[in-house]
Amino acid sequence: MMKTTTMFRLLTMTAVLGLAACGEQPQDMTGGGVKQDDAPFQGVGGSQYAQAGWKAGDKGSWEQQLKSRAQYGQNDYTRMGAKP
């Protein structure tokens, strides 16, 4: 009798937890997400985090900064001096 009660409780807990996982609401960005109207290279105005040499509104300057950051800041081969 004790074994049956324990098994019933275990199955009930498993069913409750399984059904609770199905009740999650979808998380989409339709309501309160960040809305960006301008292109990324337009910038936010004067910022202390802007890279020196980048001009807000200049797409070519924006692309050059992205290329240089990817090449020199995020490329481990060039940072460590290793040859690929």
Buried (B, 14 or more C-beta within 10 A) or exposed (E): EEEEEEEEEEEEEEEEEEEEEEEEEEEEEEEEEEEEEEEEBBBEEEEEEBEEEBEBEBEEBBEEBBEEEEEEEEEEEEEEEEEE
